[in-house]
């Protein structure tokens, strides 16, 4: 299989992985043949990348960072609880719903178990093949990515639980923001932007009195938009005034926002998003956190098409955990774009003079999908 932008799909290609609805139902199954209408519909629904069958990469298996069961259970709980809060606008402090802690702690236990069972797990894009509300999927993504970084950073299981809960609930305050603002197409007005920024404070007040939710998780919701140089919000705190967990969450929140389809723009690829984050080294994000983050991100995800400086193109078939920006690539097309009769693999961690200069170049597929 290989990962392809939906816009580059052609009628006749076949799906290699299922497409799910926001309720976890299968919309399109494996081996479904794409038509022009289906391709257009997928793109309109925010599915900008799909896994496609290709005989030249038929042996490539792309594992999920968490199990399908965990993902479905988590999205269901996030969706149910967040929608309940949306139906209870201006919820007052002290009016609590204890079931929130129980359900989210159960989810986090599953996430932590899944991630600790995977040696050298990498941050892989989790948005392909899912038609879902951005808020729900984003909350899960940020929690999974942040927890993985917490494991790499050496946090204990109890610390991972608090960090993961803070990450999963960091945007819960958006349940108290008007849907007209949350789903507005185009730029927000100044007043709308100021209202949107209030989600951090509202998230804190929703969580701070919640039974069995750590107060630190509430502070994660409060602080995840604060930045080292004091340019963040809502309080403009800086440096060590920001809790370490909130710094991790703020970094991952920015990354996932950039690599996820939004109403007003298409997603960036991981290497583009990481470059953008690095521009904030020392001012927005801590250098040591960015370094660990970069070491754990699959900058060129499995199955993606890359182009070398020589003109050759191929598909990423393996990631070097110790050097994720130098993957193993199966060369499918030569310098002139002609399909190779016998593809071969190049380990970029061993061929340091070979450089990737493009991603998702429009190269022909084999005739049979």
C-alpha positions as semicolon CSV with decimal commas, in nm:
position;residue;x (nm);y (nm);z (nm)
1;X;0,000;0,000;0,000
2;X;0,100;0,363;-0,024
3;X;-0,022;0,697;0,110
4;X;-0,159;0,932;-0,152
5;X;-0,321;1,277;-0,141
6;X;-0,688;1,237;-0,230
7;X;-0,648;1,494;-0,506
8;X;-0,388;1,271;-0,674
9;X;-0,615;0,964;-0,670
10;X;-0,749;0,844;-1,004
11;X;-1,063;0,644;-1,088
12;X;-0,982;0,275;-1,085
13;X;-0,748;0,286;-0,786
14;X;-0,846;0,069;-0,489
15;X;-0,843;0,153;-0,120
16;X;-0,593;-0,032;0,097
17;X;-0,752;0,082;0,427
18;X;-1,108;0,152;0,536
19;X;-1,268;0,497;0,549
20;X;-1,465;0,565;0,869
21;X;-1,749;0,801;0,953
22;X;-1,743;1,019;1,265
23;X;-1,952;0,755;1,441
24;X;-1,694;0,485;1,369
25;X;-1,896;0,323;1,092
26;X;-1,720;0,196;0,780
27;X;-1,809;0,423;0,487
28;X;-1,579;0,257;0,236
29;X;-1,412;-0,080;0,286
30;X;-1,076;-0,213;0,180
31;X;-1,046;-0,296;-0,191
32;X;-1,325;-0,055;-0,288
33;X;-1,260;0,085;-0,636
34;X;-1,256;0,463;-0,642
35;X;-1,465;0,660;-0,888
36;X;-1,436;1,028;-0,975
37;X;-1,746;1,095;-0,764
38;X;-1,607;0,910;-0,461
39;X;-1,275;1,091;-0,483
40;X;-1,448;1,429;-0,493
41;X;-1,675;1,334;-0,204
42;X;-1,384;1,217;0,013
43;X;-1,200;1,543;-0,043
44;X;-1,510;1,747;0,037
45;X;-1,549;1,552;0,364
46;X;-1,197;1,647;0,471
47;X;-1,022;1,320;0,384
48;X;-0,710;1,459;0,218
49;X;-0,496;1,143;0,234
50;X;-0,589;0,780;0,171
51;X;-0,404;0,450;0,153
52;X;-0,408;0,305;-0,198
53;X;-0,318;-0,042;-0,323
54;X;-0,011;-0,067;-0,545
55;X;0,147;-0,405;-0,638
56;X;0,495;-0,254;-0,609
57;X;0,438;-0,186;-0,239
58;X;0,197;-0,470;-0,165
59;X;0,425;-0,596;0,113
60;X;0,418;-0,265;0,299
61;X;0,211;-0,291;0,617
62;X;0,143;0,040;0,790
63;X;0,053;-0,018;1,157
64;X;-0,175;0,211;1,354
65;X;-0,013;0,400;1,641
66;X;-0,300;0,285;1,866
67;X;-0,536;-0,007;1,811
68;X;-0,857;0,030;1,614
69;X;-1,053;-0,065;1,928
70;X;-0,884;0,209;2,133
71;X;-0,935;0,471;1,864
72;X;-1,306;0,391;1,820
73;X;-1,369;0,381;2,196
74;X;-1,180;0,705;2,253
75;X;-1,354;0,898;1,975
76;X;-1,691;0,773;2,096
77;X;-1,630;0,887;2,454
78;X;-1,483;1,222;2,350
79;X;-1,772;1,286;2,112
80;X;-2,040;1,185;2,365
81;X;-1,901;1,386;2,656
82;X;-1,810;1,694;2,454
83;X;-2,150;1,703;2,286
84;X;-2,316;1,675;2,627
85;X;-2,121;1,982;2,739
86;X;-2,217;2,164;2,419
87;X;-2,579;2,105;2,515
88;X;-2,512;2,262;2,857
89;X;-2,382;2,611;2,768
90;X;-2,233;2,833;3,037
91;X;-2,195;2,544;3,276
92;X;-2,119;2,687;3,619
93;X;-1,818;2,598;3,830
94;X;-1,907;2,343;4,095
95;X;-2,177;2,175;3,885
96;X;-1,995;1,851;3,812
97;X;-2,052;1,532;3,617
98;X;-1,831;1,264;3,778
99;X;-1,868;1,024;3,483
100;X;-1,628;1,239;3,282
101;X;-1,330;1,135;3,493
102;X;-1,417;0,766;3,486
103;X;-1,463;0,741;3,110
104;X;-1,158;0,948;3,020
105;X;-0,932;0,764;3,265
106;X;-1,041;0,434;3,108
107;X;-0,952;0,569;2,765
108;X;-0,613;0,691;2,884
109;X;-0,538;0,350;3,033
110;X;-0,600;0,195;2,691
111;X;-0,386;0,458;2,515
112;X;-0,095;0,416;2,758
113;X;-0,114;0,036;2,728
114;X;-0,112;0,053;2,347
115;X;0,184;0,290;2,333
116;X;0,397;0,113;2,595
117;X;0,347;-0,216;2,407
118;X;0,516;-0,066;2,098
119;X;0,892;-0,044;2,106
120;X;1,028;0,266;1,929
121;X;0,676;0,386;1,845
122;X;0,681;0,697;1,626
123;X;0,435;0,982;1,583
124;X;0,248;0,892;1,265
125;X;-0,031;1,090;1,104
126;X;-0,366;0,974;1,245
127;X;-0,606;1,172;1,026
128;X;-0,617;0,960;0,711
129;X;-0,937;0,782;0,627
130;X;-1,151;0,945;0,895
131;X;-1,450;1,172;0,838
132;X;-1,486;1,341;1,176
133;X;-1,541;1,667;1,358
134;X;-1,202;1,837;1,399
135;X;-1,243;1,897;1,774
136;X;-1,294;1,527;1,857
137;X;-1,016;1,383;1,639
138;X;-0,776;1,661;1,739
139;X;-0,833;1,593;2,110
140;X;-0,744;1,227;2,059
141;X;-0,443;1,302;1,839
142;X;-0,293;1,550;2,084
143;X;-0,339;1,305;2,371
144;X;-0,177;1,014;2,184
145;X;0,117;1,218;2,054
146;X;0,179;1,388;2,390
147;X;0,163;1,059;2,580
148;X;0,414;0,905;2,340
149;X;0,649;1,198;2,404
150;X;0,591;1,158;2,778
151;X;0,702;0,795;2,754
152;X;1,013;0,900;2,562
153;X;1,079;1,167;2,825
154;X;1,073;0,907;3,104
155;X;0,752;1,000;3,287
156;X;0,599;0,745;3,525
157;X;0,263;0,584;3,452
158;X;0,086;0,816;3,699
159;X;0,250;1,115;3,534
160;X;0,148;0,986;3,192
161;X;-0,213;0,957;3,310
162;X;-0,222;1,323;3,421
163;X;-0,036;1,443;3,111
164;X;-0,261;1,240;2,880
165;X;-0,580;1,359;3,049
166;X;-0,462;1,718;3,025
167;X;-0,390;1,667;2,656
168;X;-0,720;1,491;2,580
169;X;-0,918;1,763;2,758
170;X;-0,705;2,064;2,660
171;X;-0,970;2,198;2,421
172;X;-1,276;2,109;2,628
173;X;-1,346;2,481;2,670
174;X;-1,438;2,495;2,302
175;X;-1,760;2,318;2,395
176;X;-1,865;2,655;2,539
177;X;-1,783;2,850;2,221
178;X;-2,052;2,923;1,960
179;X;-2,059;2,676;1,672
180;X;-2,086;2,975;1,439
181;X;-1,734;3,069;1,546
182;X;-1,591;2,717;1,568
183;X;-1,705;2,625;1,217
184;X;-1,674;2,962;1,049
185;X;-1,522;2,946;0,703
186;X;-1,268;3,219;0,656
187;X;-1,099;3,454;0,899
188;X;-1,250;3,538;1,236
189;X;-1,331;3,899;1,318
190;X;-1,139;4,060;1,605
191;X;-1,431;4,003;1,844
192;X;-1,474;3,643;1,727
193;X;-1,104;3,574;1,777
194;X;-1,116;3,716;2,129
195;X;-1,415;3,492;2,202
196;X;-1,231;3,189;2,062
197;X;-0,933;3,261;2,287
198;X;-1,159;3,234;2,592
199;X;-1,177;2,856;2,544
200;X;-0,856;2,813;2,746
201;X;-0,997;2,983;3,055
202;X;-1,336;2,817;3,015
203;X;-1,168;2,479;2,990
204;X;-0,991;2,543;3,320
205;X;-1,316;2,632;3,497
206;X;-1,492;2,328;3,352
207;X;-1,223;2,093;3,485
208;X;-1,091;2,245;3,808
209;X;-1,376;2,114;4,027
210;X;-1,435;1,792;3,836
211;X;-1,406;1,497;4,079
212;X;-1,107;1,270;4,008
213;X;-0,969;1,493;3,734
214;X;-0,625;1,618;3,850
215;X;-0,613;1,994;3,900
216;X;-0,297;1,989;3,688
217;X;-0,505;1,866;3,392
218;X;-0,722;2,177;3,433
219;X;-0,410;2,393;3,427
220;X;-0,305;2,221;3,104
221;X;-0,629;2,344;2,946
222;X;-0,559;2,690;3,091
223;X;-0,197;2,713;2,974
224;X;-0,168;2,524;2,644
225;X;-0,167;2,848;2,441
226;X;0,092;3,021;2,660
227;X;0,440;3,060;2,506
228;X;0,795;3,096;2,642
229;X;0,829;3,463;2,546
230;X;0,496;3,565;2,697
231;X;0,326;3,609;2,360
232;X;0,059;3,348;2,430
233;X;-0,280;3,367;2,600
234;X;-0,491;3,401;2,812
235;X;-0,253;3,541;3,076
236;X;0,068;3,603;2,882
237;X;0,278;3,406;3,132
238;X;0,626;3,300;3,022
239;X;0,916;3,061;3,077
240;X;0,898;2,856;3,396
241;X;0,561;3,008;3,484
242;X;0,417;2,762;3,229
243;X;0,393;2,404;3,355
244;X;0,605;2,152;3,167
245;X;0,298;1,944;3,073
246;X;0,132;2,248;2,916
247;X;0,449;2,315;2,716
248;X;0,438;1,964;2,570
249;X;0,068;1,996;2,493
250;X;0,112;2,339;2,334
251;X;0,383;2,204;2,104
252;X;0,182;1,899;1,998
253;X;-0,140;2,102;1,967
254;X;0,033;2,329;1,714
255;X;0,175;2,034;1,519
256;X;-0,156;1,850;1,492
257;X;-0,342;2,167;1,398
258;X;-0,097;2,222;1,112
259;X;-0,113;1,860;0,986
260;X;-0,493;1,832;1,007
261;X;-0,748;1,951;0,753
262;X;-0,915;2,273;0,866
263;X;-1,217;2,453;0,723
264;X;-0,997;2,735;0,599
265;X;-0,692;2,546;0,469
266;X;-0,541;2,214;0,361
267;X;-0,307;2,024;0,596
268;X;0,071;2,049;0,596
269;X;0,289;1,739;0,572
270;X;0,497;1,647;0,880
271;X;0,829;1,783;0,750
272;X;0,663;2,117;0,668
273;X;0,500;2,141;1,011
274;X;0,824;2,053;1,193
275;X;1,009;2,325;1,000
276;X;0,743;2,575;1,108
277;X;0,773;2,469;1,473
278;X;1,152;2,501;1,466
279;X;1,113;2,866;1,371
280;X;0,983;2,915;1,726
281;X;1,282;2,756;1,900
282;X;1,358;2,940;2,223
283;X;1,080;3,193;2,178
284;X;0,764;2,983;2,155
285;X;0,888;2,632;2,238
286;X;1,175;2,486;2,440
287;X;1,465;2,359;2,230
288;X;1,500;2,030;2,419
289;X;1,130;1,956;2,370
290;X;1,150;2,033;2,000
291;X;1,451;1,804;1,966
292;X;1,278;1,510;2,133
293;X;0,965;1,583;1,933
294;X;1,159;1,581;1,606
295;X;1,328;1,255;1,705
296;X;0,987;1,090;1,755
297;X;0,803;1,224;1,447
298;X;0,788;1,021;1,129
299;X;0,877;1,326;0,921
300;X;0,827;1,120;0,605
301;X;0,544;0,877;0,696
302;X;0,537;0,517;0,576
303;X;0,385;0,493;0,229
304;X;0,445;0,853;0,125
305;X;0,603;0,930;-0,214
306;X;0,933;1,120;-0,211
307;X;1,158;1,260;-0,483
308;X;1,539;1,261;-0,471
309;X;1,766;1,538;-0,598
310;X;1,861;1,299;-0,879
311;X;1,501;1,298;-1,005
312;X;1,426;0,943;-0,890
313;X;1,103;0,886;-0,697
314;X;0,997;0,618;-0,455
315;X;0,789;0,526;-0,152
316;X;0,900;0,530;0,213
317;X;0,892;0,168;0,329
318;X;1,072;0,188;0,664
319;X;1,164;0,450;0,925
320;X;1,498;0,456;1,102
321;X;1,398;0,518;1,463
322;X;1,739;0,666;1,544
323;X;1,729;0,892;1,238
324;X;1,363;0,945;1,135
325;X;1,443;1,215;0,877
326;X;1,652;0,959;0,681
327;X;1,406;0,676;0,597
328;X;1,436;0,368;0,376
329;X;1,289;0,440;0,032
330;X;1,187;0,193;-0,239
331;X;1,276;0,351;-0,574
332;X;0,996;0,300;-0,827
333;X;1,077;0,551;-1,103
334;X;1,409;0,657;-1,253
335;X;1,545;1,006;-1,320
336;X;1,325;1,046;-1,629
337;X;1,013;0,932;-1,447
338;X;1,010;0,591;-1,616
339;X;0,883;0,300;-1,407
340;X;1,158;0,061;-1,302
341;X;1,107;-0,304;-1,390
342;X;1,289;-0,402;-1,073
343;X;1,243;-0,153;-0,786
344;X;1,524;-0,130;-0,530
345;X;1,562;0,019;-0,184
346;X;1,787;0,296;-0,055
347;X;1,861;0,347;0,316
348;X;1,915;0,723;0,346
349;X;2,079;0,682;0,687
350;X;2,365;0,512;0,502
351;X;2,363;0,721;0,184
352;X;2,404;1,067;0,331
353;X;2,464;1,240;-0,004
354;X;2,117;1,146;-0,130
355;X;1,866;1,419;-0,050
356;X;1,485;1,432;-0,053
357;X;1,376;1,742;-0,246
358;X;1,004;1,679;-0,294
359;X;0,707;1,494;-0,149
360;X;0,402;1,354;-0,331
361;X;0,533;1,432;-0,677
362;X;0,274;1,322;-0,934
363;X;0,431;1,001;-1,063
364;X;0,252;0,722;-1,252
365;X;0,132;0,413;-1,074
366;X;0,157;0,057;-1,198
367;X;-0,126;-0,033;-1,432
368;X;-0,288;-0,279;-1,195
369;X;-0,400;-0,144;-0,862
